[in-house]
Amino acid sequence: MNEADALELSREAIWTVLVMSGPAVCSAMLVGIAIALFQALTQIQESTLTFVPKILVVLAALTVTASFVGGQMYVFTEHVYSRIEKGY
């Protein structure tokens, strides 16, 4: 394995992590913005108000996208194993 192969594999690994974490992070971000807007409009400054809805939405997003995330991990793993099998 040369430097180009290592960089390509690292790039694919980082991209896979971004794609797999995207649904959970985006849903948490959208809920956080909505709650922040709600808190700004109502002037309720309860710090624990943000945690429970975010946790519930992230769990729901992970449940809904679990097959997609698993599929992405499977494709990446198969690609890495095929590269190992070929010797580079």
ABEGO torsion letter per residue (X at the ends): XBAAAAAAAAAAAAAAAAAAAAAAAAAAAAAAAAAAAAAAAAGBABAAAAAAAAAAAAAAAAAAAAAAAAAAAAAAAAAAAAAAAAGX
